[in-house]
Amino acid sequence: MYIQFAASPVEILAWQRLVLAESTLSHTASRIATRLSLYINTATACAWPSLRTLARDSSTSYTSVKRAIKDLVGLGLLQVEPGDAQHTNRYRALLPVTAPTAPTSAAALNPPTPPTTPTPEAVTPPPAIRADCTPRAHTHCQSPAS
C-alpha cells in the first residue's frame, strides 16, 4: 500500500470521509480532524495550527486535542512533523492508495485487434459524374441510389 498526502480539495474531502468512517475514532477526535483539515495548505499539503488553536476552534480541551492527534497518528491517518519552541507541529493528512493491480478481465488480457484497412482492390470507385451534367438532366450520371 502506498501513502499519499491529501492536498487538493477532493483529496481533503476523501480524507475527511475516511476519518468519519473510522469506527474506532471518538467523536471528539473526528471533530478535531475535520477542523484540522480546514487548515491544510493545498500547495504544501501541510497544516500547522497550534494545539491551542485546534482546541479553541473545535471547542475541546488541549488534552483532548493531543489525544486525538495521537489516535489519528496511530491509525495511520495523520503524519506529524514535530516543531520546536519557535514553530508549531506540521500535520499531513494521509490517504492510503492501493498499488495498481494487474488486469484480470478477459478483455484486458486480450487487447482488441486494430481495425483492418481495405485493400485497393476491394474499394469500388464512385460512378463518374461529368462536369456538364446536372442531377435532373442526365440520369446516366446519377448514382443508382438517387
DRENTOR-670120 format. One record per residue (C-alpha): residue number from 0; chain; x, y, z. Coordinates in steps of 0.5 Angstrom, whole numbers, plus 2048, in hexadecimal, padded with zeros to 3 digits. Last residue first. Example, Ala and Ser with C-alpha at 12.3 -4.5 7.8 and 13.67 -1.06 7.14 Angstrom:
2
<atom pos="1" unit="A" px="81B" py="7FE" pz="80E"/>
<atom pos="0" unit="A" px="819" py="7F7" pz="810"/>
//
This chain:
146
<atom pos="145" unit="A" px="7C3" py="811" pz="790"/>
<atom pos="144" unit="A" px="7C6" py="80A" pz="792"/>
<atom pos="143" unit="A" px="7C8" py="808" pz="78B"/>
<atom pos="142" unit="A" px="7CD" py="80E" pz="78A"/>
<atom pos="141" unit="A" px="7CB" py="814" pz="786"/>
<atom pos="140" unit="A" px="7CF" py="815" pz="77F"/>
<atom pos="139" unit="A" px="7CA" py="810" pz="77B"/>
<atom pos="138" unit="A" px="7C4" py="814" pz="77D"/>
<atom pos="137" unit="A" px="7C6" py="81A" pz="77A"/>
<atom pos="136" unit="A" px="7C2" py="821" pz="77A"/>
<atom pos="135" unit="A" px="7C0" py="821" pz="781"/>
<atom pos="134" unit="A" px="7C6" py="820" pz="785"/>
<atom pos="133" unit="A" px="7CA" py="825" pz="781"/>
<atom pos="132" unit="A" px="7CF" py="822" pz="77C"/>
<atom pos="131" unit="A" px="7D5" py="827" pz="779"/>
<atom pos="130" unit="A" px="7DA" py="824" pz="77E"/>
<atom pos="129" unit="A" px="7D9" py="81D" pz="77C"/>
<atom pos="128" unit="A" px="7D8" py="819" pz="782"/>
<atom pos="127" unit="A" px="7DC" py="812" pz="783"/>
<atom pos="126" unit="A" px="7D9" py="80D" pz="787"/>
<atom pos="125" unit="A" px="7DC" py="80C" pz="78E"/>
<atom pos="124" unit="A" px="7E2" py="808" pz="78E"/>
<atom pos="123" unit="A" px="7E2" py="801" pz="791"/>
<atom pos="122" unit="A" px="7E7" py="7FF" pz="796"/>
<atom pos="121" unit="A" px="7E8" py="7F8" pz="797"/>
<atom pos="120" unit="A" px="7EE" py="7F8" pz="792"/>
<atom pos="119" unit="A" px="7F1" py="7FE" pz="796"/>
<atom pos="118" unit="A" px="7F2" py="7F9" pz="79C"/>
<atom pos="117" unit="A" px="7ED" py="7FB" pz="7A2"/>
<atom pos="116" unit="A" px="7F0" py="7FD" pz="7A8"/>
<atom pos="115" unit="A" px="7F0" py="7F9" pz="7AE"/>
<atom pos="114" unit="A" px="7EE" py="7FB" pz="7B5"/>
<atom pos="113" unit="A" px="7F3" py="7FA" pz="7BB"/>
<atom pos="112" unit="A" px="7F2" py="7F4" pz="7BF"/>
<atom pos="111" unit="A" px="7EF" py="7F5" pz="7C6"/>
<atom pos="110" unit="A" px="7F3" py="7F3" pz="7CC"/>
<atom pos="109" unit="A" px="7F2" py="7EC" pz="7CE"/>
<atom pos="108" unit="A" px="7F4" py="7EC" pz="7D6"/>
<atom pos="107" unit="A" px="7F0" py="7F3" pz="7D7"/>
<atom pos="106" unit="A" px="7EA" py="7F0" pz="7D3"/>
<atom pos="105" unit="A" px="7EB" py="7E9" pz="7D7"/>
<atom pos="104" unit="A" px="7EB" py="7ED" pz="7DE"/>
<atom pos="103" unit="A" px="7F0" py="7EC" pz="7E3"/>
<atom pos="102" unit="A" px="7F4" py="7F3" pz="7E1"/>
<atom pos="101" unit="A" px="7FB" py="7F3" pz="7E6"/>
<atom pos="100" unit="A" px="7F9" py="7F8" pz="7EC"/>
<atom pos="99" unit="A" px="7FC" py="7FF" pz="7ED"/>
<atom pos="98" unit="A" px="7FE" py="7FF" pz="7F4"/>
<atom pos="97" unit="A" px="7F9" py="802" pz="7F9"/>
<atom pos="96" unit="A" px="7F9" py="809" pz="7FC"/>
<atom pos="95" unit="A" px="7F8" py="80A" pz="803"/>
<atom pos="94" unit="A" px="7F7" py="812" pz="804"/>
<atom pos="93" unit="A" px="7FB" py="815" pz="80A"/>
<atom pos="92" unit="A" px="7F9" py="81C" pz="80C"/>
<atom pos="91" unit="A" px="800" py="820" pz="80E"/>
<atom pos="90" unit="A" px="801" py="824" pz="814"/>
<atom pos="89" unit="A" px="806" py="829" pz="816"/>
<atom pos="88" unit="A" px="808" py="82A" pz="81D"/>
<atom pos="87" unit="A" px="808" py="831" pz="81F"/>
<atom pos="86" unit="A" px="80F" py="835" pz="81F"/>
<atom pos="85" unit="A" px="813" py="839" pz="824"/>
<atom pos="84" unit="A" px="814" py="834" pz="829"/>
<atom pos="83" unit="A" px="815" py="82F" pz="824"/>
<atom pos="82" unit="A" px="810" py="82B" pz="81F"/>
<atom pos="81" unit="A" px="80F" py="824" pz="81F"/>
<atom pos="80" unit="A" px="80D" py="821" pz="818"/>
<atom pos="79" unit="A" px="806" py="81E" pz="819"/>
<atom pos="78" unit="A" px="803" py="819" pz="814"/>
<atom pos="77" unit="A" px="7FC" py="817" pz="814"/>
<atom pos="76" unit="A" px="7F7" py="812" pz="812"/>
<atom pos="75" unit="A" px="7FC" py="80C" pz="814"/>
<atom pos="74" unit="A" px="7F7" py="80A" pz="81A"/>
<atom pos="73" unit="A" px="7FC" py="80B" pz="81F"/>
<atom pos="72" unit="A" px="7FD" py="812" pz="81C"/>
<atom pos="71" unit="A" px="7F6" py="813" pz="81C"/>
<atom pos="70" unit="A" px="7F6" py="811" pz="824"/>
<atom pos="69" unit="A" px="7FC" py="815" pz="826"/>
<atom pos="68" unit="A" px="7F8" py="81B" pz="822"/>
<atom pos="67" unit="A" px="7F2" py="81A" pz="826"/>
<atom pos="66" unit="A" px="7F6" py="819" pz="82D"/>
<atom pos="65" unit="A" px="7F9" py="820" pz="82C"/>
<atom pos="64" unit="A" px="7F3" py="823" pz="82A"/>
<atom pos="63" unit="A" px="7EF" py="820" pz="830"/>
<atom pos="62" unit="A" px="7F5" py="823" pz="835"/>
<atom pos="61" unit="A" px="7F4" py="82A" pz="832"/>
<atom pos="60" unit="A" px="7ED" py="82A" pz="833"/>
<atom pos="59" unit="A" px="7E7" py="82A" pz="82E"/>
<atom pos="58" unit="A" px="7E3" py="82F" pz="82B"/>
<atom pos="57" unit="A" px="7E6" py="82D" pz="824"/>
<atom pos="56" unit="A" px="7E8" py="834" pz="822"/>
<atom pos="55" unit="A" px="7EB" py="835" pz="829"/>
<atom pos="54" unit="A" px="7EF" py="82E" pz="82A"/>
<atom pos="53" unit="A" px="7F1" py="82F" pz="823"/>
<atom pos="52" unit="A" px="7F4" py="836" pz="824"/>
<atom pos="51" unit="A" px="7F7" py="833" pz="82B"/>
<atom pos="50" unit="A" px="7FB" py="82D" pz="827"/>
<atom pos="49" unit="A" px="7FE" py="832" pz="822"/>
<atom pos="48" unit="A" px="7FB" py="832" pz="81B"/>
<atom pos="47" unit="A" px="801" py="830" pz="816"/>
<atom pos="46" unit="A" px="7FD" py="82C" pz="810"/>
<atom pos="45" unit="A" px="801" py="829" pz="80B"/>
<atom pos="44" unit="A" px="7FF" py="827" pz="804"/>
<atom pos="43" unit="A" px="805" py="82C" pz="801"/>
<atom pos="42" unit="A" px="801" py="830" pz="7FC"/>
<atom pos="41" unit="A" px="7FA" py="82E" pz="7FE"/>
<atom pos="40" unit="A" px="7FB" py="831" pz="805"/>
<atom pos="39" unit="A" px="7F7" py="82C" pz="80A"/>
<atom pos="38" unit="A" px="7F4" py="831" pz="810"/>
<atom pos="37" unit="A" px="7ED" py="82F" pz="80E"/>
<atom pos="36" unit="A" px="7EF" py="827" pz="80F"/>
<atom pos="35" unit="A" px="7F1" py="829" pz="816"/>
<atom pos="34" unit="A" px="7EA" py="82A" pz="818"/>
<atom pos="33" unit="A" px="7E7" py="824" pz="815"/>
<atom pos="32" unit="A" px="7ED" py="820" pz="819"/>
<atom pos="31" unit="A" px="7EB" py="824" pz="81F"/>
<atom pos="30" unit="A" px="7E3" py="822" pz="81E"/>
<atom pos="29" unit="A" px="7E5" py="81A" pz="81D"/>
<atom pos="28" unit="A" px="7EA" py="81A" pz="823"/>
<atom pos="27" unit="A" px="7E4" py="81D" pz="827"/>
<atom pos="26" unit="A" px="7DF" py="818" pz="824"/>
<atom pos="25" unit="A" px="7E4" py="812" pz="826"/>
<atom pos="24" unit="A" px="7E8" py="80E" pz="821"/>
<atom pos="23" unit="A" px="7E7" py="806" pz="821"/>
<atom pos="22" unit="A" px="7E1" py="807" pz="81C"/>
<atom pos="21" unit="A" px="7E5" py="80A" pz="816"/>
<atom pos="20" unit="A" px="7E0" py="80D" pz="811"/>
<atom pos="19" unit="A" px="7E1" py="814" pz="813"/>
<atom pos="18" unit="A" px="7E8" py="814" pz="812"/>
<atom pos="17" unit="A" px="7E8" py="811" pz="80B"/>
<atom pos="16" unit="A" px="7E3" py="816" pz="80A"/>
<atom pos="15" unit="A" px="7E7" py="81B" pz="80C"/>
<atom pos="14" unit="A" px="7ED" py="818" pz="808"/>
<atom pos="13" unit="A" px="7E8" py="818" pz="802"/>
<atom pos="12" unit="A" px="7E7" py="81F" pz="803"/>
<atom pos="11" unit="A" px="7EE" py="821" pz="803"/>
<atom pos="10" unit="A" px="7EF" py="81D" pz="7FD"/>
<atom pos="9" unit="A" px="7EA" py="821" pz="7F9"/>
<atom pos="8" unit="A" px="7EC" py="828" pz="7FC"/>
<atom pos="7" unit="A" px="7F3" py="826" pz="7F9"/>
<atom pos="6" unit="A" px="7F9" py="824" pz="7FE"/>
<atom pos="5" unit="A" px="7F8" py="81E" pz="802"/>
<atom pos="4" unit="A" px="7FF" py="81B" pz="802"/>
<atom pos="3" unit="A" px="7FF" py="814" pz="7FF"/>
<atom pos="2" unit="A" px="801" py="80D" pz="802"/>
<atom pos="1" unit="A" px="803" py="807" pz="7FE"/>
<atom pos="0" unit="A" px="800" py="800" pz="800"/>
//
